Amino acid sequence: MRFTRIPGTTLALAAAIALIGCGNKEEPAPAPAPVPAAPVAKPEITVKIGHAAPLTGPQAHIGKDNEYGATLAVEELNAKGLEIGGAKVKFELISDDDQADPKQGTTVAQKFVDAKVNGVIGHLNSGTTIPASQIYSDNGIPQISGSATAIKYTKQGFATAFRVMSNDEQQGKALAEFAAKTLAAKSVAVIDDRTAYGQGLADEFKKAAEAAGLKLVANEYTNDKATDFKAILTKIKSKKPDLIFYGGMDPQGGPMVKQLKELGIKAKFLTGDGGCTPNFITLAGAAAEGQYCSLPGVPLEKMPGGAAFKEKFTGKFKTEIQLYAPYVYDATMTLVDAMKRANSVEPAKYLPEIGKTAYQGVTAKISFDANGDLKDGAISFYEFKGGKIEYVETLGGVPEAPAEAKPTADAAPAAAPAAAPAVAPAAAPAAAATGAIPAPAAEKK
């Protein structure tokens, strides 16, 4: 047998290759580490809040003031990044102009219903709030007004109707007490503008004034579009009252006082929150000096956080508080506070929580009675003096919180402006210096 001789170098090379092959045998690649699942993004929902007020016409300055209060609240709420019912919430303010007209008020209310708003802040005037409240009640939409004071609003039996300021009955009694005790009036003439607000407040004042021993020597009427009051003032002049009380808004109250002085009438002039504005001073001019007004609540500087609220408001809107902005701010915060406690933005689910409210707002510690009225509402009085609105005294209510008390996290600063009514005056420069005006207004209400 013939053998082929394999060179030694070839054998050595083959052995080396074999060894290398055995040494480099690949191990199975390790299984990749599990990739953590991406977190599931929380759902986001938009909560629509309707706001209605006169944004055009003679009361537009008060309507915009209300709108600013709601706007400030919504922006602060959105900045908090709230979660309700497991979803991130974005609040959207839908503001509409009801022109202080009852018919337009119901039109706006139906628009809100059609837009499926989750709640409503407003309306400003009682004359628009009352008819609109029927529509909200029929559709189960919660409504909180920051300025409507007519008694009828919350006496209709609607579970959806609330307000965060004193009503006309509370204010009328305080006005009569102020007239009799502080102003020492013995006789009074009453004028009202025949609106739900003006007539309602005047009627409550008359009842309380007569009960306090004041003599009613005249009872005259005008309307919320009038500008000439000399005929009724001339009739009143012959009665020589110590005091003239006017139930209505500042577009009529200011000119009325001016004409009162032109006719040489010596009586003091007293009006409710509808005339307790810087705009009253602008319209009345020098005749405003020494006249008086009332506002629900206490001056902002007397409430915890009031100064901070005023600073935020004026810093953002570059104007002073006109009248109801702090109340509308509180109304908005109160609405959302109920949503948070119910853990739902659905009207049917959070509505029951509104009645259980115990919320420290800018204007007051907010809680409601069985009718939806603010409990223990105070009324403050102011004098137009030196082009400003200066605080005189507060009647009713409960002892104010100590200055060091802090409002709840969501509650904006306290409610009423310094040296003036419960809200910082917004319009006239002179009033701005005062610092604040105290309470509701508009149609008024």
URJOJO-V74790 format. One record per pair of residues at least 24 apart in sequence whose C-alpha atoms are under 7 Angstrom apart, sorted by the first residue. I is the first residue (numbers start at 1). GAP is how many residues later the second one is. D is the distance in whole Angstrom. If there is no record, write none. Layout:
i->{I/I}
gap->{GAP/GAP}
d->{D/D}
This chain:
i->{42/42/43/43/44/44/44/45/45/45/45/46/46/46/46/47/47/47/47/47/48/48/48/48/48/48/49/49/49/49/49/49/49/50/50/50/50/50/50/50/50/51/51/51/51/51/51/51/52/52/52/52/52/52/52/52/53/53/53/53/53/53/53/53/54/54/54/54/55/55/56/57/58/59/62/62/62/63/65/65/65/65/65/66/66/66/68/69/69/69/69/70/70/70/73/73/73/84/84/84/85/85/100/100/100/101/102/102/102/105/106/106/109/110/118/118/118/119/119/120/121/121/121/122/123/124/124/124/125/125/125/125/126/126/126/126/126/126/127/127/127/127/127/133/140/140/141/142/142/144/145/146/146/146/146/147/147/147/147/148/149/149/150/150/150/150/154/154/154/155/161/162/162/163/163/163/164/164/164/164/165/165/165/166/166/166/168/168/168/169/171/172/172/172/172/173/173/173/174/174/175/176/176/176/180/180/185/185/186/186/186/187/187/187/187/187/187/187/188/188/188/188/188/188/188/188/189/189/189/189/189/189/189/189/189/190/190/190/190/190/190/191/191/191/191/191/191/192/192/192/192/192/192/193/193/193/193/193/193/194/194/194/196/197/197/197/197/198/198/198/199/201/202/217/224/226/227/227/229/230/233/237/241/242/242/243/243/243/244/244/244/245/245/245/246/246/247/247/248/248/248/249/249/249/249/249/250/250/250/250/253/254/254/254/254/255/255/257/257/257/258/258/261/273/273/273/274/274/274/274/277/277/277/277/278/278/278/278/278/278/279/279/281/282/288/289/289/289/290/290/290/291/291/292/292/292/293/293/293/294/294/294/294/295/295/295/295/295/295/295/295/296/296/296/296/296/296/296/297/297/297/297/297/297/297/297/297/298/298/298/298/298/298/298/298/298/299/299/299/299/299/299/299/299/299/299/299/299/300/300/300/300/300/300/300/300/301/301/301/303/303/303/303/303/303/304/304/304/304/304/304/304/305/305/305/305/305/306/306/306/306/306/306/307/308/309/309/309/310/319/320/320/320/320/320/321/321/321/321/321/322/322/322/322/322/323/323/323/323/323/323/323/323/324/324/324/324/326/326/326/326/327/330/330/333/333/334/360/360/360/361/361/361/361/361/362/362/362/362/362/363/363/363/364/364/380/380/382/382/387/387/388/388/388/388/389/389/389/390/390/390/391/391/391}
gap->{45/46/44/45/43/44/45/42/43/44/45/43/44/45/46/42/43/44/45/71/43/44/45/46/69/70/43/44/45/68/69/70/71/43/44/45/62/67/69/70/71/42/43/44/45/69/70/71/43/44/45/46/69/70/71/72/43/44/45/46/47/69/70/71/43/44/45/46/42/44/43/42/193/383/260/261/380/61/256/257/258/259/260/258/259/262/257/256/257/259/260/258/259/262/256/259/260/256/259/260/258/259/25/28/343/27/25/26/29/27/25/26/26/25/227/228/229/24/228/24/24/210/211/24/25/24/318/321/317/318/319/320/24/70/71/317/318/319/68/69/70/316/318/28/207/208/206/205/209/187/186/178/181/182/185/177/293/294/298/297/48/296/46/47/50/295/217/218/219/216/211/210/211/209/210/211/163/167/202/210/131/209/212/130/208/211/32/33/36/35/208/29/32/33/36/31/32/35/205/221/30/29/32/33/32/34/57/58/28/29/56/27/28/29/30/54/55/56/26/27/28/29/53/54/55/56/27/28/29/30/47/52/54/55/56/28/29/30/54/55/56/28/29/30/54/55/56/28/29/30/54/55/56/28/29/30/31/54/55/27/28/29/249/51/246/247/248/49/50/246/48/46/45/24/28/26/25/28/27/29/27/28/26/25/26/24/25/26/24/25/26/24/25/26/24/25/24/25/26/27/196/25/26/193/194/195/24/25/29/30/27/26/27/29/30/28/29/27/30/31/26/29/26/166/167/168/166/167/168/170/45/46/148/160/44/147/148/149/150/153/148/149/106/146/96/95/96/97/93/94/95/92/93/90/91/92/88/89/90/85/86/87/88/84/85/86/126/127/143/144/145/81/82/83/84/142/143/144/66/80/81/82/83/119/125/141/142/80/81/82/96/117/118/123/124/140/116/117/118/119/120/121/122/123/124/137/138/139/114/115/116/117/118/122/123/136/115/116/117/59/98/100/111/112/113/99/100/101/102/103/109/110/57/102/107/108/109/56/107/108/109/110/111/106/105/103/104/105/114/107/104/105/106/107/112/102/103/104/105/115/101/102/103/104/105/100/101/102/114/115/116/117/118/99/115/116/117/36/37/89/97/36/31/32/77/78/25/47/48/51/46/50/51/52/53/49/50/51/52/53/51/52/53/50/51/41/58/38/39/43/44/42/43/45/46/31/42/45/29/30/44/28/29/30}
d->{6/7/5/6/5/5/6/7/6/5/6/6/5/6/7/7/6/5/6/6/6/5/6/7/5/5/6/5/6/6/6/5/6/6/5/6/6/6/6/5/6/7/6/5/6/6/5/6/6/5/6/6/7/5/5/7/7/5/5/7/7/7/5/5/5/5/4/5/5/6/6/7/6/7/6/7/7/7/7/6/7/7/5/6/5/6/6/4/6/5/5/6/5/6/5/6/7/6/5/6/5/5/6/6/6/6/6/4/7/6/6/5/7/7/7/7/6/6/7/6/6/7/6/6/7/6/6/6/5/5/5/3/6/6/6/7/6/4/7/5/7/7/6/7/7/7/6/6/6/6/7/7/5/5/6/6/5/6/6/4/7/6/6/6/6/7/6/6/7/6/6/4/6/6/6/6/7/6/7/5/6/6/7/6/6/5/7/5/7/6/6/6/5/4/7/7/6/5/7/6/6/6/6/5/7/7/6/6/5/6/6/5/4/6/7/5/5/7/7/6/5/6/5/6/5/6/6/5/5/6/7/6/6/5/6/6/5/6/6/5/6/6/5/5/6/5/6/7/5/6/6/4/6/6/5/4/6/6/6/7/7/6/7/7/7/5/5/4/4/7/6/6/5/7/7/7/6/7/6/6/7/6/6/5/6/5/5/6/6/5/6/6/5/6/6/5/6/6/6/7/6/4/5/6/6/6/6/4/7/5/7/5/7/5/4/6/5/6/6/7/5/5/6/6/5/5/7/4/5/6/6/6/6/7/7/6/6/5/5/5/6/6/7/6/6/5/5/7/6/6/6/6/6/6/5/6/6/5/7/7/6/4/6/6/5/6/6/7/5/4/6/7/6/4/6/6/4/6/6/7/5/5/6/7/6/6/6/7/7/6/7/7/5/7/5/6/6/3/5/5/7/6/5/4/6/7/7/5/6/4/3/3/5/5/6/7/6/5/4/7/7/7/4/6/7/5/7/6/6/7/6/5/7/7/7/3/5/6/4/4/5/6/7/7/6/6/5/7/7/6/6/5/3/6/6/6/4/5/4/7/7/6/5/4/6/5/7/6/6/7/6/6/7/7/6/5/7/6/6/6/7/6/6/6/7/7/7/5/6/6/6/5/6/7/6/6/5/4/3/4/5/3/6/7/7/7/7/6/6/5/6/5/4/7/5/5/6/6/5/5/7/5/5/6}
